[in-house]
């Protein structure tokens, strides 16, 4: 069963950010977060707050939007919901059904974009791993080549030493 409320520390741990970051986001985006407080004035993050904060973190950290851009995005999302609610409330059943389908399609497109970005990130990670493996392979090959060169040089050195000994001391061969 999901917990109903989270403290600032718990929410920060869930989101993997510092508690001060949550306080900053609330100060900048409080109109969209609406984080309730208990009787002592402590923040009590709801599951909805956590989901909104996850979106904010994605916008800021993964998509690299500024806090101002995130504010505008959240404002647009809120407006989209308000418009949809108004249209559904003021139109006949057929139009409200179409609006609902349209909103679902928009959400699907947004999810598709998110999945594409995740896929792109996964490909990047796999590419970097492949490069790393290639580098390891090249290093191994280079080590083997160096080992073989040293072996051949040692053999030549030994042959040269024997030949030199034969020339200097011809009687030692017998």
Residue frames as qw, qx, qy, qz and C-alpha x, y, z in Angstrom:
[[0.000, 0.889, 0.458, 0.000, 0.00, 0.00, 0.00],
 [0.417, 0.493, -0.024, 0.763, 1.37, 3.38, -1.00],
 [0.318, -0.387, -0.454, 0.737, 2.10, 5.85, 1.78],
 [0.119, 0.867, 0.481, 0.058, -0.20, 8.86, 1.91],
 [0.002, -0.992, 0.104, -0.076, 2.24, 11.57, 2.97],
 [0.825, 0.113, -0.156, 0.531, 6.01, 11.96, 2.82],
 [0.370, -0.814, -0.011, 0.447, 8.31, 14.25, 4.76],
 [0.309, 0.890, -0.280, -0.187, 10.73, 16.52, 2.92],
 [0.249, -0.559, 0.782, 0.117, 13.59, 14.09, 3.59],
 [0.634, 0.155, 0.757, -0.025, 11.59, 11.10, 2.36],
 [0.583, 0.771, 0.210, -0.148, 10.48, 12.94, -0.79],
 [0.106, 0.848, -0.486, -0.185, 14.06, 14.07, -1.44],
 [0.425, -0.323, 0.841, 0.089, 15.25, 10.47, -1.10],
 [0.677, 0.440, 0.583, -0.089, 12.57, 9.19, -3.49],
 [0.498, 0.864, 0.062, -0.048, 13.56, 11.82, -6.06],
 [0.813, -0.034, 0.059, 0.578, 17.29, 11.55, -5.37],
 [0.215, 0.708, -0.001, 0.672, 17.69, 15.28, -4.78],
 [0.267, 0.011, -0.557, 0.786, 18.63, 17.37, -1.78],
 [0.093, -0.688, -0.672, 0.258, 15.84, 18.60, 0.54],
 [0.084, -0.581, -0.003, 0.809, 16.96, 22.16, -0.20],
 [0.006, -0.009, 0.683, 0.730, 16.28, 21.49, -3.88],
 [0.115, -0.551, -0.816, -0.129, 12.67, 20.59, -3.04],
 [0.152, -0.719, -0.378, 0.563, 12.29, 23.76, -1.00],
 [0.085, -0.375, 0.340, 0.858, 13.70, 25.80, -3.91],
 [0.045, -0.230, -0.801, -0.551, 11.36, 24.16, -6.41],
 [0.132, -0.679, -0.706, 0.153, 8.45, 24.90, -4.09],
 [0.134, -0.646, -0.121, 0.741, 9.49, 28.55, -3.81],
 [0.013, 0.286, -0.514, -0.809, 9.70, 28.83, -7.61],
 [0.340, -0.091, -0.753, -0.556, 6.82, 26.56, -8.63],
 [0.124, 0.108, 0.780, -0.604, 4.59, 26.57, -5.54],
 [0.546, 0.238, 0.027, -0.803, 1.48, 27.53, -7.55],
 [0.704, 0.231, -0.555, -0.377, 1.69, 24.18, -9.34],
 [0.354, 0.159, -0.878, 0.281, 2.90, 22.01, -6.47],
 [0.592, -0.488, -0.056, -0.639, 0.47, 23.03, -3.72],
 [0.530, 0.067, -0.783, 0.318, 2.30, 21.06, -1.03],
 [0.571, -0.705, -0.253, -0.337, 0.17, 20.79, 2.11],
 [0.161, 0.456, -0.636, 0.602, 1.57, 21.37, 5.59],
 [0.517, -0.402, -0.743, 0.134, 0.78, 19.66, 8.87],
 [0.362, -0.880, -0.299, -0.067, -0.31, 21.49, 12.04],
 [0.601, -0.604, 0.098, 0.515, 3.36, 22.22, 12.87],
 [0.258, 0.868, -0.192, -0.378, 4.01, 23.74, 9.44],
 [0.397, -0.349, 0.774, 0.349, 6.02, 20.80, 8.07],
 [0.502, 0.351, -0.480, -0.628, 5.60, 19.93, 4.41],
 [0.643, 0.039, 0.746, -0.171, 3.64, 16.73, 3.75],
 [0.233, 0.364, -0.630, -0.645, 4.22, 15.58, 0.18],
 [0.805, 0.202, 0.380, -0.408, 1.36, 13.61, -1.36],
 [0.674, 0.072, 0.652, 0.341, 1.83, 10.94, -4.07],
 [0.443, 0.823, 0.318, 0.158, 0.51, 13.52, -6.58],
 [0.125, -0.949, 0.252, 0.139, 3.16, 15.98, -5.38],
 [0.599, -0.384, 0.628, 0.316, 5.82, 13.30, -5.87],
 [0.636, 0.441, 0.563, 0.289, 4.62, 12.64, -9.45],
 [0.232, 0.965, 0.097, 0.069, 4.65, 16.37, -10.24],
 [0.340, -0.819, 0.420, 0.193, 8.13, 16.68, -8.75],
 [0.708, -0.047, 0.619, 0.337, 9.32, 13.75, -10.89],
 [0.512, 0.735, 0.365, 0.253, 8.09, 15.64, -13.96],
 [0.051, -0.990, 0.131, 0.024, 9.83, 18.80, -12.78],
 [0.571, -0.547, 0.542, 0.285, 13.06, 16.90, -12.21],
 [0.694, 0.290, 0.561, 0.345, 12.83, 15.38, -15.69],
 [0.329, 0.908, 0.199, 0.167, 12.26, 18.79, -17.27],
 [0.197, -0.939, 0.279, 0.043, 15.17, 20.34, -15.37],
 [0.522, -0.545, 0.630, 0.181, 17.76, 17.56, -15.33],
 [0.646, 0.136, 0.699, 0.275, 17.05, 15.38, -18.37],
 [0.441, 0.735, 0.437, 0.272, 15.56, 17.86, -20.81],
 [0.489, -0.097, -0.041, 0.866, 17.72, 20.73, -19.51],
 [0.037, -0.784, -0.391, -0.480, 14.90, 23.29, -19.30],
 [0.111, 0.291, -0.389, 0.867, 15.28, 26.39, -17.15],
 [0.006, 0.348, 0.770, -0.535, 13.05, 26.91, -14.11],
 [0.320, 0.394, 0.018, -0.861, 11.21, 29.60, -16.09],
 [0.429, 0.162, -0.702, -0.545, 10.56, 27.15, -18.95],
 [0.205, -0.185, -0.946, 0.172, 9.32, 24.53, -16.47],
 [0.170, 0.380, 0.479, -0.773, 6.94, 27.11, -15.01],
 [0.430, 0.333, -0.294, -0.786, 5.58, 27.78, -18.52],
 [0.366, 0.044, -0.894, -0.256, 5.22, 24.05, -19.26],
 [0.073, -0.289, -0.856, 0.423, 3.33, 23.45, -16.01],
 [0.282, 0.398, 0.194, -0.851, 1.13, 26.46, -16.80],
 [0.447, 0.234, -0.574, -0.645, 0.36, 25.00, -20.25],
 [0.274, -0.092, -0.957, 0.012, -0.43, 21.60, -18.77],
 [0.076, 0.373, 0.658, -0.649, -2.76, 23.21, -16.25],
 [0.364, 0.383, -0.109, -0.842, -4.39, 25.27, -19.02],
 [0.364, 0.102, -0.821, -0.427, -4.81, 22.14, -21.16],
 [0.151, -0.268, -0.917, 0.255, -6.65, 20.45, -18.29],
 [0.172, 0.433, 0.383, -0.797, -8.80, 23.55, -17.65],
 [0.385, 0.303, -0.409, -0.770, -9.74, 23.84, -21.33],
 [0.320, -0.035, -0.923, -0.210, -10.56, 20.15, -21.51],
 [0.040, -0.357, -0.799, 0.482, -12.72, 20.36, -18.38],
 [0.268, 0.432, 0.117, -0.853, -14.52, 23.45, -19.73],
 [0.388, 0.219, -0.629, -0.637, -15.11, 21.84, -23.12],
 [0.245, -0.150, -0.958, 0.009, -16.35, 18.63, -21.58],
 [0.030, 0.413, 0.659, -0.628, -18.67, 20.53, -19.26],
 [0.283, 0.518, 0.064, -0.804, -20.09, 22.84, -21.95],
 [0.370, 0.304, -0.639, -0.602, -20.50, 20.52, -24.91],
 [0.893, -0.027, -0.055, -0.446, -22.61, 17.60, -25.82],
 [0.844, -0.325, 0.427, 0.004, -21.58, 14.03, -25.12],
 [0.855, 0.433, 0.141, 0.246, -20.17, 13.40, -28.63],
 [0.297, 0.840, -0.244, 0.383, -17.84, 16.40, -28.55],
 [0.488, -0.712, 0.449, -0.231, -16.72, 15.65, -25.00],
 [0.942, -0.041, 0.318, 0.096, -15.90, 12.12, -26.13],
 [0.688, 0.629, -0.007, 0.361, -13.81, 13.51, -29.01],
 [0.054, -0.867, 0.342, -0.358, -12.03, 15.93, -26.68],
 [0.762, -0.485, 0.416, -0.104, -11.30, 13.08, -24.29],
 [0.918, 0.237, 0.211, 0.238, -9.89, 11.00, -27.17],
 [0.427, 0.807, -0.134, 0.385, -7.82, 13.96, -28.35],
 [0.356, -0.796, 0.411, -0.267, -6.37, 14.47, -24.87],
 [0.898, -0.213, 0.381, 0.047, -5.55, 10.74, -24.70],
 [0.791, 0.515, 0.086, 0.319, -3.83, 10.99, -28.10],
 [0.116, 0.882, -0.279, 0.362, -1.80, 14.01, -26.95],
 [0.633, -0.608, 0.455, -0.154, -0.78, 12.12, -23.82],
 [0.942, 0.110, 0.281, 0.146, 0.16, 9.15, -26.04],
 [0.572, 0.728, -0.095, 0.366, 2.34, 11.38, -28.21],
 [0.202, -0.838, 0.395, -0.319, 4.00, 12.87, -25.14],
 [0.822, -0.357, 0.441, -0.048, 4.66, 9.35, -23.79],
 [0.873, 0.406, 0.144, 0.227, 6.00, 8.32, -27.20],
 [0.286, 0.848, -0.265, 0.360, 8.40, 11.25, -27.18],
 [0.506, -0.687, 0.467, -0.231, 9.52, 10.30, -23.69],
 [0.931, -0.052, 0.357, 0.060, 10.07, 6.68, -24.77],
 [0.705, 0.645, -0.029, 0.295, 12.05, 7.83, -27.81],
 [0.005, -0.855, 0.393, -0.338, 14.26, 9.97, -25.60],
 [0.730, -0.464, 0.484, -0.134, 14.79, 7.04, -23.23],
 [0.925, 0.266, 0.229, 0.147, 15.60, 4.82, -26.21],
 [0.445, 0.811, -0.201, 0.323, 18.05, 7.42, -27.47],
 [0.334, -0.759, 0.488, -0.273, 19.71, 7.50, -24.07],
 [0.890, -0.175, 0.420, -0.033, 19.88, 3.68, -24.01],
 [0.813, 0.531, 0.050, 0.235, 21.47, 3.63, -27.46],
 [0.139, 0.866, -0.355, 0.322, 24.01, 6.20, -26.34],
 [0.610, -0.572, 0.513, -0.192, 24.85, 4.09, -23.29],
 [0.936, 0.106, 0.327, 0.076, 25.18, 0.94, -25.41],
 [0.602, 0.745, -0.108, 0.266, 27.37, 2.79, -27.91],
 [0.118, -0.824, 0.471, -0.291, 29.68, 4.01, -25.16],
 [0.795, -0.334, 0.496, -0.101, 29.90, 0.48, -23.75],
 [0.890, 0.396, 0.164, 0.154, 30.78, -0.88, -27.21],
 [0.335, 0.842, -0.293, 0.306, 33.51, 1.76, -27.59],
 [0.461, -0.680, 0.518, -0.238, 34.84, 0.81, -24.18],
 [0.913, -0.044, 0.405, 0.005, 34.93, -2.88, -25.16],
 [0.730, 0.642, -0.027, 0.230, 36.72, -2.02, -28.39],
 [0.022, 0.854, -0.427, 0.295, 39.32, -0.06, -26.47],
 [0.703, -0.450, 0.533, -0.140, 39.84, -3.02, -24.13],
 [0.920, 0.278, 0.259, 0.096, 40.18, -5.32, -27.14],
 [0.501, 0.796, -0.193, 0.279, 42.73, -2.99, -28.76],
 [0.287, -0.772, 0.509, -0.249, 44.68, -2.78, -25.53],
 [0.858, -0.192, 0.474, -0.040, 44.80, -6.58, -25.27],
 [0.823, 0.525, 0.109, 0.187, 45.88, -6.89, -28.89],
 [0.212, 0.874, -0.331, 0.287, 48.58, -4.27, -28.35],
 [0.552, -0.614, 0.538, -0.171, 49.84, -6.11, -25.26],
 [0.920, 0.083, 0.378, 0.063, 49.97, -9.38, -27.21],
 [0.641, 0.725, -0.055, 0.245, 51.87, -7.69, -30.05],
 [0.082, -0.847, 0.453, -0.265, 54.37, -6.16, -27.65],
 [0.771, -0.369, 0.510, -0.094, 54.81, -9.54, -25.98],
 [0.893, 0.343, 0.248, 0.154, 55.46, -11.21, -29.37],
 [0.399, 0.847, -0.216, 0.276, 57.91, -8.48, -30.42],
 [0.366, -0.743, 0.520, -0.208, 59.81, -8.85, -27.15],
 [0.894, -0.103, 0.436, -0.004, 59.92, -12.63, -27.61],
 [0.790, 0.557, 0.094, 0.239, 61.33, -12.30, -31.14],
 [0.127, 0.888, -0.338, 0.286, 63.83, -9.66, -30.04],
 [0.615, -0.570, 0.528, -0.134, 64.99, -11.94, -27.22],
 [0.924, 0.160, 0.329, 0.111, 65.37, -14.81, -29.71],
 [0.579, 0.754, -0.079, 0.299, 67.43, -12.65, -32.07],
 [0.201, -0.848, 0.423, -0.248, 69.50, -11.38, -29.20],
 [0.802, -0.333, 0.496, -0.028, 70.22, -14.95, -28.13],
 [0.857, 0.419, 0.211, 0.213, 71.10, -15.98, -31.72],
 [0.313, 0.876, -0.210, 0.301, 73.37, -12.95, -32.09],
 [0.465, -0.720, 0.489, -0.163, 75.08, -13.78, -28.82],
 [0.900, -0.048, 0.424, 0.091, 75.67, -17.39, -30.00],
 [0.710, 0.640, 0.081, 0.281, 77.02, -16.21, -33.35],
 [0.020, 0.905, -0.332, 0.267, 79.29, -13.71, -31.67],
 [0.685, -0.520, 0.505, -0.072, 80.55, -16.41, -29.33],
 [0.907, 0.238, 0.302, 0.174, 81.25, -18.72, -32.30],
 [0.513, 0.793, -0.083, 0.319, 83.23, -16.04, -34.05],
 [0.173, -0.839, 0.423, -0.295, 85.20, -15.07, -30.98],
 [0.448, -0.409, 0.780, -0.153, 85.72, -18.57, -29.64],
 [0.686, 0.289, -0.482, -0.462, 85.53, -21.00, -32.59],
 [0.331, 0.199, -0.909, 0.157, 86.84, -23.91, -30.50],
 [0.329, -0.041, 0.628, -0.704, 84.01, -23.60, -27.92],
 [0.721, 0.162, -0.185, -0.648, 81.48, -25.08, -30.37],
 [0.634, 0.191, -0.748, -0.043, 83.09, -28.50, -30.24]]
